[in-house]
Amino acid sequence: MPLLRSWVVSANAPDCSFPLNNLPYGVFSLNEEPAQCGVAIGDRIFNAAAAEKAGLLPLEGGPYLDEPCWNKMMAAGPAVWAELRKALISLLTEGSASRAVVEAHLVNGADARLHMPFKVSEYTDFYASRNHAFNVGSMFRGPENALPPNWLHIPIGYNGRASSIVVSGTDFRRPWGQLKGPNDTAPRFAPSERFDFELEMGTIVGTSSALGQPVSVEDADEMIFGYVLLNDWSGRDIQAWEYQPLGPFQSKATATTISPWIITKAALEPFRVATPPREFPLLPYLQEKRPLLYDIELEVGLTPKGGKETVLSRTNYAEMYYSAAQQLAHHTTSGCAMNTGDLLGSGTISGATETSRGSLLELSWGGKEPFDIIGGQRSFIEDNDTITIRGAAKGDGYLIGFGECRGTVLEALPPR
């Protein structure tokens, strides 16, 4: 698909993250004004909430944007999603007769504060990149036993904490927890010393499913409203002591950072790719009838306080072994109801090379191989380090960008 040209001139630049082809959804505020739903276009934000109120977005069944989140629109379903996108393209396309009235609802993106774009209902994190699972398994069990016996047959995941999901730009404190090294006779209570990032994609559930009713992979794909970048921060030393026998708990509860713009499936449609060949055929309920992954280039950088950024890794969402639709369909097999606003983390996305690993655990090989950054070395995150994840699908003369997923780890506070 070629670039769709907009009368918002900045949207037509080949390096612009938010061309007319994209139209991502977010929530913004100016100065002390209330937060409102907006759509990114070039270096501007279209105040979609105000436009809907003014009658520029007469969507059947609305209003949908009269609160500072996209959940009402998410719950409306694919037909309304398509209606909104069609209306936005019509208003913002080059030569639109509506330009004069639409311009009154544009604000400078640089002046806006971005907020959580939706209310998170529940959160599930998966473990669905084969390279990541193999790397981590090799560290602890050796390459011959790296993958658990179920891994090639089932999307593995755990239920996380919706309350600690934060928007990009939110700083947080290093967590405390029980730590026990291999030579320690007993655990101690201390700040995490092996704090890490996880480079992931987040999937946002739009329409809900019924309690007791599994859904197919195809129906699951229809339920998905869009995607964000996601960093599932991890206390590796806390995790090492707590994870047997039930898996991650406090080690993954500190924070999960998401990017502020929801990228829709419609924007990503030209970038669909198939999941990789299977070593063992998946059971029929998990098999996909069409490509359900996306070709999205990803990178993560680390910036120490007062220093320069070092790009640590570059990889691609296409490295996943299971698609979001497969993960979502599997989630419903027990009869578990999925709700509007549920968030699914893809699991750490790692490529096959050392420079495409999606976590410090892998990049430093469990801390045994410290690596250079500009002005120093790292094995794990130090206080005041900033981690920034970026992503974009690259089209013919345009980008479908996600914006930044950024967070800074501050010094741990002593417990009260």
DAVEN-V186609 format. One record per backbone hydrogen bond with DSSP energy under -0.5 kcal/mol. CO is the residue of the C=O (numbers start at 1). NH is the residue of the N-H. Records with the same first field share a line. If there is no record, write none. Layout:
CO->NH  NH
//
This chain:
1->396
3->5
4->20
5->94
7->9
8->11
9->12
10->13
13->16
16->399
17->401
18->42
19->22  23
24->40
25->262
26->38
27->115
28->36
29->113
30->33
36->28
37->48  49
38->26
39->46
41->44
43->109
44->41
45->47  107
46->39  48
47->51
48->52
49->53
50->54
51->56  57
52->55
57->59
59->62
64->73
67->69
70->74
71->75
72->76
73->76  77
74->77
77->80  81
78->82
79->83
80->84
81->85
82->86
83->87
84->88
85->89
86->90
87->91
88->92
89->93
92->7  8
93->96
96->99
98->101  102
99->103
100->104
102->105
103->106
105->47
107->45
108->111
109->112
113->29
115->27
117->70
118->120
122->343
123->160
124->345
125->158
128->130  321  322
129->133
130->134
131->135
132->136
133->137
134->138
135->139
136->140
137->141  142
138->142
142->145
143->146
148->151
150->153  154
154->156
156->127
158->125
160->162
161->164
162->165
164->256
166->258
167->170
169->171
172->410
175->192
177->190
179->188
181->184
188->179  190
190->177
194->236
195->381
196->234
197->360
198->200  232
199->349
200->230
201->346
202->228
203->205  344
204->225  226
205->341
210->213
212->214
216->220
217->221
218->222
219->223
220->224
221->224
223->206  207
225->265
226->204
227->263
228->202
229->259
230->200  232
231->233  257
234->196  236
235->239
236->240
237->241
238->242
239->243
243->245  247
249->252
250->253
251->235
255->233
256->166
257->231
258->168
261->263
262->25  264
263->227
264->268
265->269
266->269
268->271
269->272
271->295
273->293
283->286  287
284->287
293->273
294->296
296->317
297->392
298->315
299->390
300->312  313
301->388
302->310
303->386
304->307
308->304
310->302  312
313->300
315->298
316->319
317->320
319->130
320->276
323->327
324->328
325->329
326->330
327->331
328->332
329->332
330->333
332->335
335->212
338->209
339->342
341->121
342->205
343->124  345
344->203
345->126
346->128
348->350
353->356
354->357
355->314
356->351
358->199
359->363
360->364
361->366
362->365
364->368  369
365->368
371->378
373->375  376
376->373
378->371
380->379
382->385
385->409
386->303
387->407
388->301
389->405
390->299
391->402
392->297
393->395  400
395->397
396->3
398->395
399->19  401
400->393
402->261
403->391
404->260  406
405->389
406->169
407->387
408->172  410
409->384
410->174
//
